[in-house]
């Protein structure tokens, strides 16, 4: 049985360089072993109660989490999300009742704040929140304004003068709230809408309005916009408390996924549901830079750099100038891919394949460490559902979902691939990869999203990953 599984793994690895969307027959058979999940796109959450409080560019839908919990954890248990984002897994888990417990880890302080605030807010006394919103509506406009964040810089003024004056009054009023839970709800309400009345926009990611062909916002009704968001939050809390009288427990750690090793015991988790950063260098931290600075989560560029250095896979910008970074484990296929990328656009030096190969080596080294941590904390028979997609780097397509499946099975860490299912064949980002530098030989490749299901066998014998000699 074990020999047969190893044989299938070797065949799959040999097929990987040749596999496109259609794939070889071996990969088609493997990918048909999925369990029929819905499209996990986070965009659905924009209209879902609680999940709609804060816009987010990444993550997965509440419906996907619900399907996973119903399929694998119907009677209760411990759920972990090592890349918790704004708390979709946390919220959906606690709604299922007191037999469910969720733990999240999120390195972005703003996202961790949002996830924590959602969980705490669901237990607020609605009358107290309603009265606070009424006071906010009548008092905030007359509050003495505070100061702007020290050290915050943007290419154009983030807020126009008339808008900024309103913003500073609102933030000063919020800071005077004595109850920490109420204060956090108001801070979340402001942060969720602050880009709407700024001179920046999320189209597709954070950039200036003028860069997106739009005029600056010289003035805006800031208080009514924030109040409308707070009233939405109030309605969702009321609805949640009617629907869920006895919620489960959730804890969100504002820390890297590596903290799993310190917080979680061996064989302690029933189910992991997560979506790690993709191998596309998308800078999740910079996309929330305004919230990080204006809410006081960072106060210097050094603090931002520290977060970047501890992020999963780091970023191309943080490793491109370093000496050659190699894989720390034995994976010939991936090593060959990195060698090929390293020789691409050599004249561009760190801006060509050399810098990008360093980034990808760092990314996949972290991938092995992450999968090893998952194997350690999962209970025998436990599963990890990982939403991940392909990427195009320097003209080369990387099927990260397939590579992770191979790494999990071939590195001796004690995980088996139970399913690999492409659930979406068009992903945000297709519009930006069709350039000669990004695409090149991979022109015409479509970004997709897959769900990789890994299972820890009932009797697992873990071996140390095979290190490169």
C-alpha positions as CSV (number, residue, x, y, z in Angstrom):
1,X,0.0,0.0,0.0
2,X,2.7,2.4,1.0
3,X,4.8,1.5,-2.1
4,X,1.8,2.1,-4.3
5,X,1.3,5.5,-2.8
6,X,4.9,6.4,-3.4
7,X,4.7,5.2,-7.0
8,X,1.7,7.4,-7.6
9,X,3.6,10.3,-6.0
10,X,6.5,9.8,-8.4
11,X,4.3,9.7,-11.4
12,X,2.6,12.9,-10.3
13,X,5.9,14.7,-9.8
14,X,7.1,13.7,-13.2
15,X,3.9,15.0,-14.7
16,X,4.0,18.4,-13.0
17,X,6.2,20.3,-15.5
18,X,3.9,19.2,-18.3
19,X,0.6,19.8,-16.6
20,X,-1.5,22.8,-17.8
21,X,-5.1,23.3,-17.0
22,X,-6.1,20.1,-18.7
23,X,-3.3,18.1,-17.1
24,X,-2.1,14.6,-17.8
25,X,-4.4,11.7,-17.2
26,X,-2.7,10.9,-13.9
27,X,-3.2,14.5,-12.6
28,X,-6.8,14.5,-14.0
29,X,-7.5,11.4,-12.0
30,X,-5.9,12.9,-8.9
31,X,-7.7,16.2,-9.2
32,X,-11.1,14.5,-9.6
33,X,-10.6,13.1,-6.1
34,X,-12.0,16.4,-4.6
35,X,-15.0,16.5,-2.4
36,X,-17.2,19.1,-4.2
37,X,-16.7,22.4,-2.4
38,X,-18.2,25.6,-3.5
39,X,-16.2,28.5,-5.0
40,X,-14.4,29.9,-2.0
41,X,-14.1,33.4,-3.3
42,X,-14.1,36.0,-0.5
43,X,-16.3,38.3,-2.6
44,X,-19.4,36.5,-1.3
45,X,-18.7,37.8,2.1
46,X,-19.4,41.4,1.0
47,X,-23.1,40.8,1.6
48,X,-22.9,38.3,4.5
49,X,-23.7,39.5,8.0
50,X,-20.6,40.2,10.1
51,X,-18.2,39.2,7.3
52,X,-19.3,42.3,5.4
53,X,-18.0,44.7,8.1
54,X,-14.5,45.0,6.6
55,X,-13.5,44.7,2.9
56,X,-10.7,42.3,2.3
57,X,-8.9,41.4,-0.9
58,X,-8.0,37.8,0.0
59,X,-9.4,34.9,1.9
60,X,-12.3,32.7,1.4
61,X,-16.1,32.7,1.7
62,X,-18.1,32.0,4.8
63,X,-20.0,29.3,2.8
64,X,-16.8,27.4,2.1
65,X,-16.0,27.3,5.9
66,X,-19.5,26.2,6.7
67,X,-19.3,23.3,4.2
68,X,-16.0,22.3,5.7
69,X,-17.3,22.3,9.2
70,X,-20.4,20.4,8.4
71,X,-18.4,17.8,6.4
72,X,-15.6,17.2,8.8
73,X,-16.6,18.5,12.2
74,X,-20.3,18.1,12.7
75,X,-20.2,17.2,16.4
76,X,-17.7,19.9,17.5
77,X,-13.9,20.1,17.9
78,X,-10.9,22.4,17.6
79,X,-10.4,24.4,14.4
80,X,-7.3,26.4,13.5
81,X,-6.6,29.0,10.9
82,X,-2.9,29.8,10.7
83,X,-3.6,32.7,8.3
84,X,-6.7,34.0,9.9
85,X,-7.1,37.3,8.0
86,X,-10.2,39.2,9.1
87,X,-11.6,36.1,10.9
88,X,-14.0,34.3,8.5
89,X,-13.0,30.9,10.0
90,X,-13.4,32.3,13.5
91,X,-16.9,33.7,13.0
92,X,-18.3,30.7,11.2
93,X,-16.9,28.3,13.9
94,X,-18.3,30.1,16.9
95,X,-21.7,30.2,15.3
96,X,-21.9,26.5,15.5
97,X,-22.2,26.4,19.2
98,X,-20.3,25.8,22.5
99,X,-18.8,22.5,21.3
100,X,-16.7,24.3,18.8
101,X,-13.4,26.2,19.5
102,X,-11.4,28.2,17.0
103,X,-7.9,29.5,17.1
104,X,-6.4,31.9,14.6
105,X,-3.0,33.3,13.9
106,X,-2.5,36.5,11.9
107,X,0.6,38.6,11.5
108,X,-1.0,41.7,10.1
109,X,-2.0,43.7,13.3
110,X,-4.9,45.3,11.6
111,X,-6.4,42.1,10.3
112,X,-5.9,40.4,13.7
113,X,-7.6,43.4,15.3
114,X,-10.6,43.0,13.0
115,X,-10.9,39.3,13.7
116,X,-10.7,39.8,17.4
117,X,-13.1,42.7,17.4
118,X,-15.7,40.7,15.4
119,X,-15.6,37.9,18.0
120,X,-15.9,40.3,21.0
121,X,-18.5,42.5,19.4
122,X,-20.9,39.5,18.8
123,X,-21.3,39.4,22.6
124,X,-21.9,43.2,23.1
125,X,-25.1,44.4,24.8
126,X,-26.9,45.9,21.8
127,X,-28.6,48.6,23.8
128,X,-25.2,49.9,25.0
129,X,-23.9,50.0,21.4
130,X,-27.1,51.7,20.1
131,X,-26.8,54.5,22.7
132,X,-23.1,55.0,21.9
133,X,-23.9,55.4,18.2
134,X,-26.5,58.0,19.1
135,X,-24.0,59.9,21.2
136,X,-21.5,59.6,18.3
137,X,-24.0,61.1,15.9
138,X,-24.7,64.2,18.1
139,X,-21.2,64.8,19.6
140,X,-18.4,63.8,17.3
141,X,-18.7,66.7,14.9
142,X,-18.0,69.2,17.7
143,X,-15.0,67.3,19.3
144,X,-11.6,69.0,19.5
145,X,-9.5,67.3,16.8
146,X,-6.4,65.4,17.6
147,X,-3.2,65.0,15.6
148,X,-2.3,63.0,12.5
149,X,-0.2,59.9,12.8
150,X,3.5,60.7,13.3
151,X,5.6,59.3,10.4
152,X,2.8,58.5,8.1
153,X,3.7,59.3,4.5
154,X,1.8,58.9,1.2
155,X,2.4,59.9,-2.4
156,X,-0.5,62.4,-2.3
157,X,-2.2,63.7,0.8
158,X,-4.2,60.7,2.1
159,X,-7.1,62.9,3.1
160,X,-7.9,66.3,1.7
161,X,-7.9,69.1,4.3
162,X,-11.6,69.4,4.9
163,X,-11.9,65.6,5.1
164,X,-9.0,65.2,7.5
165,X,-10.4,67.8,9.9
166,X,-13.6,65.6,10.2
167,X,-11.5,62.4,10.6
168,X,-9.4,63.9,13.4
169,X,-12.6,64.9,15.3
170,X,-14.1,61.5,14.9
171,X,-10.9,59.7,16.1
172,X,-10.6,62.0,19.1
173,X,-14.2,61.2,20.1
174,X,-13.6,57.5,19.7
175,X,-10.5,57.6,21.9
176,X,-12.6,59.0,24.7
177,X,-14.8,55.9,24.9
178,X,-14.1,54.2,28.2
179,X,-15.3,50.7,27.3
180,X,-12.5,49.0,25.3
181,X,-14.9,46.7,23.4
182,X,-17.0,49.7,22.3
183,X,-14.0,51.7,21.4
184,X,-12.7,48.8,19.2
185,X,-16.1,48.5,17.4
186,X,-16.0,52.3,16.6
187,X,-12.3,52.0,15.4
188,X,-13.3,49.1,13.2
189,X,-16.2,51.0,11.8
190,X,-14.0,54.0,10.9
191,X,-11.2,51.8,9.5
192,X,-13.6,49.8,7.3
193,X,-14.7,53.0,5.4
194,X,-11.7,55.3,5.7
195,X,-10.5,54.7,2.1
196,X,-13.9,55.7,0.7
197,X,-13.4,59.4,1.7
198,X,-9.6,59.4,1.1
199,X,-7.6,60.2,-2.1
200,X,-6.8,56.5,-2.4
201,X,-8.8,53.6,-3.8
202,X,-8.7,49.8,-3.9
203,X,-8.8,49.3,-7.7
204,X,-7.5,46.6,-7.7
205,X,-5.2,47.2,-4.8
206,X,-4.4,50.3,-2.8
207,X,-3.3,53.2,-5.0
208,X,-4.1,56.8,-5.6
209,X,-7.5,57.8,-7.1
210,X,-5.7,59.8,-9.8
211,X,-3.7,56.7,-10.7
212,X,-7.0,55.0,-11.2
213,X,-8.4,57.9,-13.3
214,X,-10.5,59.4,-10.6
215,X,-10.5,62.9,-9.0
216,X,-9.4,63.5,-5.5
217,X,-12.1,63.8,-2.8
218,X,-12.0,67.3,-1.6
219,X,-14.9,67.0,0.9
220,X,-17.2,64.2,2.1
221,X,-19.8,63.6,4.8
222,X,-17.4,61.5,7.0
223,X,-19.6,61.2,10.1
224,X,-22.7,59.9,8.3
225,X,-20.5,57.3,6.4
226,X,-19.0,56.0,9.6
227,X,-22.4,56.0,11.3
228,X,-23.9,54.0,8.5
229,X,-21.2,51.3,9.0
230,X,-21.8,51.3,12.7
231,X,-25.5,50.8,12.3
232,X,-24.8,47.9,9.9
233,X,-22.6,46.4,12.6
234,X,-25.4,46.9,15.2
235,X,-28.0,45.1,13.0
236,X,-25.6,42.2,12.4
237,X,-24.9,41.8,16.2
238,X,-28.7,41.8,16.9
239,X,-29.3,39.2,14.3
240,X,-26.4,37.0,15.5
241,X,-27.6,37.0,19.1
242,X,-31.0,36.0,18.0
243,X,-29.7,33.2,15.8
244,X,-26.9,31.9,18.2
245,X,-27.8,32.0,21.9
246,X,-24.7,29.8,22.9
247,X,-21.7,30.6,20.6
248,X,-18.5,28.7,20.6
249,X,-15.1,30.1,21.7
250,X,-12.5,31.8,19.5
251,X,-9.1,33.2,20.2
252,X,-7.1,35.2,17.7
253,X,-3.3,35.6,18.2
254,X,-1.8,38.6,16.6
255,X,1.3,36.7,15.6
256,X,2.9,34.7,12.8
257,X,1.8,31.2,11.9
258,X,5.1,30.1,13.4
259,X,3.5,30.7,16.8
260,X,1.4,27.6,16.3
261,X,4.4,25.7,17.5
262,X,4.3,27.5,20.8
263,X,0.6,27.7,21.4
264,X,-0.7,24.4,20.0
265,X,0.1,21.0,21.5
266,X,0.9,17.9,19.5
267,X,-2.2,16.1,18.1
268,X,-4.5,18.9,19.4
269,X,-6.4,20.1,16.3
270,X,-9.3,18.4,14.5
271,X,-9.4,20.6,11.4
272,X,-7.4,23.4,9.8
273,X,-9.0,25.7,7.3
274,X,-6.8,28.3,5.9
275,X,-5.5,30.2,2.8
276,X,-1.8,31.1,3.0
277,X,-0.2,33.9,0.9
278,X,0.2,32.9,-2.7
279,X,3.5,32.8,-4.5
280,X,2.7,36.1,-6.2
281,X,4.4,38.6,-4.0
282,X,1.1,40.3,-3.2
283,X,1.9,42.8,-0.4
284,X,-1.0,42.3,2.1
285,X,0.7,44.5,4.7
286,X,1.1,47.5,2.4
287,X,-2.5,47.1,1.2
288,X,-3.6,47.9,4.8
289,X,-0.9,50.5,5.4
290,X,-3.4,53.4,6.1
291,X,-5.3,51.4,8.7
292,X,-2.0,50.2,10.3
293,X,-0.8,53.8,10.7
294,X,-4.0,55.7,11.5
295,X,-5.1,53.2,14.1
296,X,-1.7,53.2,15.7
297,X,-0.6,49.6,15.0
298,X,2.7,50.8,13.6
299,X,4.5,54.0,14.3
300,X,7.7,53.7,12.2
301,X,8.9,52.2,8.9
302,X,11.1,49.9,11.0
303,X,8.0,48.3,12.5
304,X,6.7,47.7,9.0
305,X,10.0,46.1,7.9
306,X,9.9,43.8,10.9
307,X,6.4,42.6,9.9
308,X,7.7,42.1,6.3
309,X,10.6,40.0,7.6
310,X,8.4,37.7,9.6
311,X,5.7,37.3,6.9
312,X,5.2,33.9,5.2
313,X,7.7,33.7,2.4
314,X,8.7,37.3,3.1
315,X,8.5,39.5,0.0
316,X,10.5,39.8,-3.2
317,X,11.6,43.3,-2.0
318,X,13.1,41.9,1.2
319,X,15.2,39.1,-0.3
320,X,16.1,40.1,-3.9
321,X,19.4,41.6,-2.9
322,X,20.6,38.7,-0.7
323,X,23.1,36.1,-1.8
324,X,21.6,33.1,-3.6
325,X,18.9,31.4,-1.4
326,X,18.5,27.7,-2.0
327,X,15.9,25.1,-1.1
328,X,16.7,23.6,2.3
329,X,15.1,20.3,1.4
330,X,15.5,17.8,-1.3
331,X,13.0,18.4,-4.1
332,X,14.6,18.0,-7.5
333,X,11.6,19.2,-9.5
334,X,11.3,22.4,-7.6
335,X,15.0,22.9,-7.6
336,X,15.1,22.7,-11.4
337,X,12.2,25.2,-11.7
338,X,14.1,27.7,-9.5
339,X,17.3,27.2,-11.5
340,X,15.4,27.9,-14.7
341,X,13.8,31.1,-13.2
342,X,17.2,32.2,-11.8
343,X,18.6,32.3,-15.3
344,X,15.6,34.2,-16.7
345,X,16.2,37.9,-17.5
346,X,19.7,37.7,-16.1
347,X,20.6,41.2,-17.4
348,X,18.0,42.6,-15.0
349,X,20.0,41.2,-12.0
350,X,17.9,41.3,-8.8
351,X,15.0,42.6,-10.8
352,X,15.1,39.6,-13.0
353,X,15.1,35.9,-12.3
354,X,17.8,36.1,-9.7
355,X,15.8,38.1,-7.2
356,X,12.6,36.2,-7.9
357,X,14.3,32.9,-7.4
358,X,15.4,34.0,-4.0
359,X,11.8,35.0,-3.2
360,X,10.4,31.6,-4.4
361,X,13.1,29.6,-2.5
362,X,12.1,31.5,0.7
363,X,8.4,30.9,0.0
364,X,8.8,27.2,-0.5
365,X,11.2,26.8,2.5
366,X,8.4,28.4,4.6
367,X,5.9,26.1,2.9
368,X,7.7,23.0,4.2
369,X,8.0,24.5,7.7
370,X,4.3,25.3,7.7
371,X,3.2,21.9,6.5
372,X,5.5,20.3,9.1
373,X,3.8,22.4,11.8
374,X,0.4,21.4,10.6
375,X,1.3,17.7,10.7
376,X,2.5,18.1,14.3
377,X,-0.6,19.8,15.6
378,X,-3.3,17.8,13.7
379,X,-4.9,14.9,15.5
380,X,-4.5,11.5,13.8
381,X,-7.3,11.5,11.3
382,X,-7.4,15.3,11.3
383,X,-7.5,17.3,8.1
384,X,-6.2,20.5,6.7
385,X,-8.1,22.3,3.9
386,X,-5.8,24.8,2.2
387,X,-7.1,27.3,-0.4
388,X,-4.2,28.0,-2.7
389,X,-3.7,29.0,-6.4
390,X,-1.1,29.0,-9.2
391,X,1.1,31.9,-9.9
392,X,3.1,33.3,-12.8
393,X,6.7,34.5,-12.0
394,X,9.1,35.7,-14.6
395,X,7.2,33.9,-17.3
396,X,7.0,30.6,-15.5
397,X,3.8,29.1,-14.2
398,X,4.0,27.6,-10.7
399,X,1.2,25.2,-9.8
400,X,1.6,25.8,-6.1
401,X,-1.3,23.5,-5.1
402,X,0.3,20.6,-6.9
403,X,3.8,21.4,-5.5
404,X,2.4,21.6,-2.0
405,X,0.7,18.2,-2.4
406,X,4.0,16.7,-3.5
407,X,6.0,18.4,-0.7
408,X,3.5,17.1,1.9
409,X,3.7,13.5,0.6
410,X,7.3,13.2,-0.3
411,X,9.1,14.9,2.6
412,X,8.2,12.4,5.3
413,X,6.3,14.8,7.5
414,X,3.3,12.6,8.0
415,X,0.6,14.1,5.7
416,X,-1.3,12.4,2.9
417,X,-3.1,14.1,0.0
418,X,-6.8,13.3,0.2
419,X,-8.0,15.6,-2.5
420,X,-6.9,18.4,-4.9
421,X,-9.8,20.2,-6.5
422,X,-9.8,23.3,-8.7
423,X,-12.8,25.3,-7.6
424,X,-12.3,28.5,-9.6
425,X,-10.7,28.9,-13.0
426,X,-10.6,32.7,-13.1
427,X,-9.0,34.5,-10.1
428,X,-8.4,38.1,-9.3
429,X,-5.1,38.9,-10.9
430,X,-5.6,37.7,-14.4
431,X,-5.6,41.2,-15.7
432,X,-2.1,42.0,-14.4
433,X,-0.1,38.9,-15.5
434,X,-0.4,39.4,-19.3
435,X,2.9,41.3,-19.7
436,X,6.1,40.0,-21.3
437,X,7.9,40.1,-18.0
438,X,5.3,38.5,-15.8
439,X,4.0,36.0,-18.4
440,X,6.5,35.5,-21.2
441,X,6.6,31.8,-22.0
442,X,3.5,31.2,-19.9
443,X,1.4,33.7,-21.9
444,X,-2.2,32.6,-21.9
445,X,-2.0,30.9,-18.5
446,X,-5.1,31.5,-16.4
447,X,-5.0,31.9,-12.7
448,X,-7.1,29.4,-10.8
449,X,-7.9,28.5,-7.2
450,X,-7.7,25.1,-5.7
451,X,-8.6,23.3,-2.4
452,X,-5.9,21.0,-1.2
453,X,-7.1,18.5,1.4
454,X,-4.4,16.9,3.5
455,X,-5.0,14.3,6.1
456,X,-2.9,13.0,8.9
457,X,-3.1,9.2,9.0
458,X,-4.4,7.5,12.2
459,X,-1.0,6.0,12.8
460,X,1.6,8.4,11.6
461,X,5.4,8.0,11.6
462,X,7.0,11.3,10.9
463,X,10.4,11.5,9.5
464,X,12.6,14.6,9.4
465,X,12.5,16.4,6.0
466,X,15.3,15.4,3.7
467,X,17.7,18.3,3.7
468,X,19.8,19.4,0.8
469,X,23.4,18.2,1.0
